[in-house]
Amino acid sequence: MKEKTIREKAVETLEIESAAVRKLKENIDDGFVKSVECILSCTARVIVTGMGKSGHIGRKMAATFASTGTPSFFLHPAEAFHGDLGMVTEKDVVIAISNSGESTETIKILPIIRRIGATIIAMTGNRESQLAQAADYVIDIGHEKEACPLNLAPTTSTTCTLAMGDALAVATMSVRNFTKQDFALFHPGGALGRRLLLKVENVMHAGDENPVVEGSRAVKDALFTMTEKGLGAVSVTDGDGKFIGLLTDGIVRRAIAKDYAFLDKPVADIMYSEPLTIKKDAMATAALSVMEKHQPRPVTVLPVIEDGKPVGMIHLTDLLKQGVI
């Protein structure tokens, strides 16, 4: 019996809330459009405020705006009334959230915000409320039954507020032409940021870590360098330091299978003379693509070439460590 009740109530909650969110489409009106235009024209910050559960949703909204190209922060209405209103300027846009539109703490700060000169956008389920009346623009979050069986705990209302806040942020970023690269700029620690911002020069082994040997040196000398640097390959140069080829541990293994006489031969005699290479300002994802697309089998190292000289080397494991893959 208990299990049946759990399942029924869970499904009922989802049905109530999803129906309310679907109905929000009817509320994308002129007030919503003008609110987006107001945010787009804002030269300062979008400040989100709300009390209680509305405040929790407001924090998420502010975070979403900030991460999608709109400078934003959350302002607690109670703290605002005790000094934090100094954060608000006349160039800001304030989004005030209250389902009833009558939250005391939020209503109390509106006259001061108005006096400062900031634009006020109300997000409420009551168009006749004090909040709606005090705002420049109103976004209607609907007034549907709460999923709470007592119709008291904010459930449906907070879900609708969250959904409408997402709609506001997404509409804003879309008109602003916010790109993946812009998103990555604000999320450098995330997987997407690493994939879109990381360049070869940020990952490659350079300087003393870069395995390089002159082509006239013996293969056995190259083996010492290859072992010391631990990348399984060495870039080969001519007498002027220009890149002429690549020697890999695979070439060495295949040569050993035949005889050991090659160890005293010049590196230039057995190297790859036309290996795959990449430039240091290329994206790390481009290096990965070059490695993966090589046929008949992928390669694991790429010499990094600038002005004809080997300035570094990138290994597949470097990309793995940085989360590019």
C-alpha positions as CSV (number, residue, x, y, z in Angstrom):
1,M,0.0,0.0,0.0
2,K,2.8,2.4,0.9
3,E,4.6,1.7,-2.3
4,K,1.5,2.3,-4.3
5,T,1.0,5.7,-2.6
6,I,4.6,6.7,-3.2
7,R,4.3,6.0,-6.9
8,E,0.9,7.6,-7.3
9,K,1.9,10.8,-5.5
10,A,5.1,11.1,-7.4
11,V,3.3,10.7,-10.8
12,E,0.6,13.1,-9.7
13,T,3.2,15.7,-8.7
14,L,5.0,15.5,-12.1
15,E,1.7,15.7,-14.0
16,I,0.5,18.8,-12.1
17,E,3.8,20.6,-12.5
18,S,4.4,19.6,-16.1
19,A,0.8,20.7,-17.0
20,A,1.5,24.1,-15.3
21,V,4.8,24.5,-17.2
22,R,3.1,23.7,-20.5
23,K,0.5,26.3,-19.8
24,L,3.2,29.0,-19.4
25,K,3.4,29.2,-23.2
26,E,0.3,31.4,-23.0
27,N,2.1,33.9,-20.9
28,I,4.8,34.7,-23.4
29,D,3.3,38.1,-24.1
30,D,4.4,41.7,-24.7
31,G,5.5,42.0,-21.0
32,F,7.9,39.1,-21.5
33,V,9.3,40.4,-24.8
34,K,9.8,43.9,-23.4
35,S,11.5,42.4,-20.3
36,V,14.0,40.6,-22.6
37,E,14.6,43.8,-24.6
38,C,15.1,45.7,-21.3
39,I,17.7,43.1,-20.2
40,L,19.4,43.3,-23.6
41,S,19.7,47.1,-23.4
42,C,21.0,47.0,-19.8
43,T,24.5,48.5,-19.6
44,A,25.0,47.4,-16.0
45,R,23.8,44.3,-14.1
46,V,20.7,42.2,-13.8
47,I,19.9,41.9,-10.1
48,V,17.6,39.1,-9.0
49,T,15.8,39.3,-5.7
50,G,13.2,37.2,-3.9
51,M,12.4,35.9,-0.4
52,G,12.2,32.2,0.7
53,K,11.7,29.7,-2.1
54,S,11.5,32.5,-4.6
55,G,15.0,33.5,-3.4
56,H,16.3,30.0,-4.0
57,I,15.0,30.1,-7.6
58,G,16.3,33.7,-7.9
59,R,19.9,32.5,-7.1
60,K,19.7,30.0,-9.8
61,M,18.3,32.6,-12.3
62,A,21.2,35.0,-11.5
63,A,23.7,32.2,-12.0
64,T,22.2,31.2,-15.3
65,F,22.2,34.8,-16.5
66,A,25.8,35.3,-15.4
67,S,27.0,32.1,-17.2
68,T,25.3,33.0,-20.4
69,G,26.7,36.5,-21.0
70,T,24.5,38.7,-18.8
71,P,26.3,40.1,-15.7
72,S,24.1,39.2,-12.8
73,F,23.9,38.5,-9.1
74,F,21.3,37.7,-6.4
75,L,20.3,40.3,-3.8
76,H,18.6,39.1,-0.6
77,P,15.7,41.4,0.1
78,A,16.1,41.4,3.9
79,E,19.8,42.2,3.5
80,A,19.0,44.8,0.9
81,F,16.9,46.6,3.5
82,H,19.9,46.7,5.8
83,G,22.5,48.2,3.5
84,D,22.9,46.0,0.5
85,L,20.7,48.3,-1.6
86,G,24.0,50.1,-2.1
87,M,24.8,47.5,-4.7
88,V,22.0,48.7,-6.9
89,T,22.6,51.5,-9.4
90,E,20.3,53.4,-11.7
91,K,21.6,51.5,-14.7
92,D,20.7,48.1,-13.3
93,V,17.7,46.0,-14.0
94,V,16.1,44.4,-10.9
95,I,14.0,41.2,-11.4
96,A,11.8,40.8,-8.3
97,I,10.2,37.4,-7.7
98,S,7.2,36.7,-5.6
99,N,4.4,34.2,-6.5
100,S,1.8,36.1,-4.5
101,G,3.4,39.5,-5.3
102,E,2.9,40.5,-1.7
103,S,6.1,39.3,0.0
104,T,6.7,41.9,2.7
105,E,10.5,41.9,2.4
106,T,10.4,42.3,-1.3
107,I,7.7,44.9,-1.4
108,K,9.5,47.0,1.2
109,I,12.6,47.6,-1.0
110,L,10.7,48.5,-4.2
111,P,10.2,52.2,-3.4
112,I,14.0,52.6,-2.7
113,I,14.9,50.7,-5.9
114,R,12.5,53.0,-7.7
115,R,14.1,56.1,-6.1
116,I,17.6,54.8,-7.2
117,G,16.3,54.7,-10.7
118,A,16.8,51.0,-11.6
119,T,14.2,49.3,-13.9
120,I,12.0,46.7,-12.1
121,I,10.8,43.5,-13.7
122,A,8.2,41.6,-11.7
123,M,7.9,37.8,-11.9
124,T,4.6,36.9,-10.1
125,G,1.5,34.9,-10.4
126,N,-0.7,37.8,-9.4
127,R,-1.0,40.7,-11.9
128,E,-3.0,42.7,-9.4
129,S,-0.4,42.5,-6.6
130,Q,1.7,45.3,-5.1
131,L,4.8,43.9,-6.9
132,A,3.1,43.9,-10.3
133,Q,1.8,47.4,-9.7
134,A,5.2,48.7,-8.8
135,A,7.1,47.2,-11.7
136,D,7.9,48.5,-15.1
137,Y,7.3,45.1,-16.7
138,V,5.5,42.0,-15.5
139,I,6.2,38.4,-16.3
140,D,3.3,36.2,-15.4
141,I,4.4,32.9,-13.9
142,G,0.8,31.6,-13.7
143,H,-1.3,30.7,-10.7
144,E,-1.9,27.0,-10.8
145,K,-2.6,24.5,-8.0
146,E,0.5,23.6,-6.0
147,A,1.6,20.0,-6.2
148,C,1.7,19.9,-2.4
149,P,-1.4,18.0,-1.2
150,L,-2.2,20.8,1.2
151,N,-1.8,23.4,-1.7
152,L,0.6,25.3,0.6
153,A,4.3,24.3,0.0
154,P,5.7,26.1,-3.0
155,T,6.1,23.4,-5.6
156,T,4.2,24.1,-8.8
157,S,4.8,27.8,-8.4
158,T,8.6,27.5,-8.0
159,T,8.8,25.0,-10.9
160,C,7.0,27.6,-13.1
161,T,9.2,30.4,-11.9
162,L,12.3,28.4,-12.6
163,A,11.0,27.4,-16.1
164,M,10.1,31.0,-16.9
165,G,13.5,32.2,-15.7
166,D,15.2,29.8,-18.0
167,A,13.0,31.0,-20.9
168,L,14.0,34.6,-20.1
169,A,17.7,33.7,-20.0
170,V,17.6,31.6,-23.1
171,A,15.7,34.2,-25.1
172,T,18.2,36.8,-24.0
173,M,21.3,34.8,-24.9
174,S,19.7,33.8,-28.3
175,V,19.1,37.4,-29.3
176,R,22.6,38.3,-28.1
177,N,24.0,35.5,-30.3
178,F,25.8,33.9,-27.3
179,T,28.0,31.1,-28.8
180,K,29.6,27.9,-27.5
181,Q,32.9,29.8,-27.4
182,D,31.4,32.5,-25.2
183,F,29.9,29.8,-22.9
184,A,33.3,28.2,-22.7
185,L,34.9,31.5,-21.7
186,F,32.7,31.6,-18.6
187,H,33.2,27.9,-17.9
188,P,37.0,27.4,-18.3
189,G,37.0,24.6,-15.7
190,G,34.3,22.6,-17.3
191,A,34.6,19.9,-20.0
192,L,33.2,22.2,-22.7
193,G,35.6,25.0,-21.7
194,R,38.6,22.7,-21.9
195,R,37.5,21.5,-25.3
196,L,36.8,24.9,-26.8
197,L,39.5,27.0,-25.2
198,L,42.5,24.8,-24.8
199,K,45.2,25.2,-27.4
200,V,48.1,23.0,-28.4
201,E,50.6,25.3,-26.8
202,N,48.7,24.9,-23.4
203,V,49.2,21.1,-23.6
204,M,52.4,20.5,-25.5
205,H,55.8,19.5,-24.1
206,A,58.2,22.4,-24.8
207,G,61.6,23.5,-23.8
208,D,63.6,20.8,-22.0
209,E,60.6,18.4,-22.2
210,N,60.6,18.6,-26.0
211,P,62.4,15.5,-27.5
212,V,64.5,16.7,-30.5
213,V,67.6,15.1,-32.2
214,E,69.6,16.0,-35.2
215,G,69.2,13.8,-38.2
216,S,72.9,13.1,-38.5
217,R,73.0,11.5,-35.0
218,A,73.0,7.8,-34.6
219,V,69.7,6.0,-33.9
220,K,71.0,4.8,-30.6
221,D,71.5,8.4,-29.5
222,A,67.9,9.2,-30.5
223,L,66.8,6.2,-28.3
224,F,68.4,7.8,-25.3
225,T,66.6,11.0,-25.9
226,M,63.3,9.2,-26.5
227,T,63.7,7.2,-23.3
228,E,64.6,10.3,-21.3
229,K,61.6,12.4,-22.5
230,G,59.2,9.5,-22.3
231,L,57.0,10.5,-25.2
232,G,57.8,7.5,-27.5
233,A,59.1,9.7,-30.3
234,V,61.6,12.4,-31.2
235,S,61.4,15.2,-33.7
236,V,64.3,15.2,-36.2
237,T,66.1,18.3,-37.4
238,D,68.7,19.3,-39.9
239,G,71.9,21.2,-39.0
240,D,69.9,24.5,-39.0
241,G,67.4,23.2,-36.5
242,K,64.6,22.8,-39.2
243,F,62.2,19.9,-38.8
244,I,62.8,17.1,-41.3
245,G,61.0,14.1,-39.8
246,L,59.9,12.0,-36.8
247,L,61.4,8.9,-35.2
248,T,59.0,6.8,-33.1
249,D,59.4,3.8,-30.9
250,G,57.2,1.9,-33.5
251,I,59.9,2.5,-36.1
252,V,62.6,1.3,-33.7
253,R,60.7,-1.9,-32.8
254,R,60.1,-2.8,-36.4
255,A,63.8,-2.2,-37.2
256,I,64.9,-4.4,-34.2
257,A,62.9,-7.2,-35.6
258,K,65.2,-7.3,-38.6
259,D,68.6,-6.6,-37.1
260,Y,70.5,-4.4,-34.7
261,A,72.8,-2.8,-37.2
262,F,70.5,0.2,-37.7
263,L,71.4,1.5,-34.2
264,D,74.6,3.0,-35.6
265,K,72.9,4.5,-38.7
266,P,71.9,8.1,-38.9
267,V,68.4,8.9,-37.6
268,A,67.5,10.5,-40.9
269,D,67.9,7.1,-42.7
270,I,64.9,5.4,-40.9
271,M,62.7,8.3,-39.7
272,Y,59.3,9.3,-41.1
273,S,60.1,12.1,-43.5
274,E,56.5,13.3,-43.8
275,P,54.8,12.8,-40.5
276,L,51.7,14.5,-39.3
277,T,52.4,17.8,-37.5
278,I,50.4,20.7,-35.9
279,K,50.9,24.4,-35.0
280,K,50.9,25.6,-31.4
281,D,48.0,28.0,-31.9
282,A,45.7,25.2,-33.1
283,M,43.0,24.0,-30.8
284,A,43.7,20.9,-28.7
285,T,40.6,19.4,-30.2
286,A,42.2,19.8,-33.7
287,A,45.2,17.9,-32.5
288,L,42.9,15.1,-31.3
289,S,41.1,15.1,-34.6
290,V,44.4,14.8,-36.6
291,M,45.5,11.9,-34.4
292,E,42.2,10.0,-34.7
293,K,41.7,10.4,-38.4
294,H,45.1,9.0,-39.4
295,Q,44.8,5.8,-41.4
296,P,45.3,2.9,-41.3
297,R,45.6,3.5,-37.5
298,P,45.6,6.6,-35.2
299,V,48.8,8.2,-34.1
300,T,49.7,9.1,-30.5
301,V,52.2,11.9,-30.9
302,L,52.3,15.1,-33.0
303,P,55.3,17.3,-33.4
304,V,54.4,21.0,-32.9
305,I,56.0,23.1,-35.7
306,E,56.5,26.8,-35.9
307,D,58.5,28.6,-38.6
308,G,59.8,25.2,-39.7
309,K,61.2,24.2,-36.3
310,P,59.9,21.7,-33.7
311,V,58.9,23.8,-30.7
312,G,57.1,21.1,-28.9
313,M,55.4,17.7,-29.0
314,I,51.9,16.7,-27.9
315,H,50.9,13.2,-26.8
316,L,47.5,11.6,-26.7
317,T,47.8,11.1,-23.0
318,D,48.2,14.9,-22.6
319,L,44.7,15.4,-24.1
320,L,43.3,12.7,-21.9
321,K,44.6,14.3,-18.8
322,Q,43.1,17.7,-19.8
323,G,39.7,16.2,-20.4
324,V,39.8,17.0,-24.1
325,I,38.7,13.5,-25.0
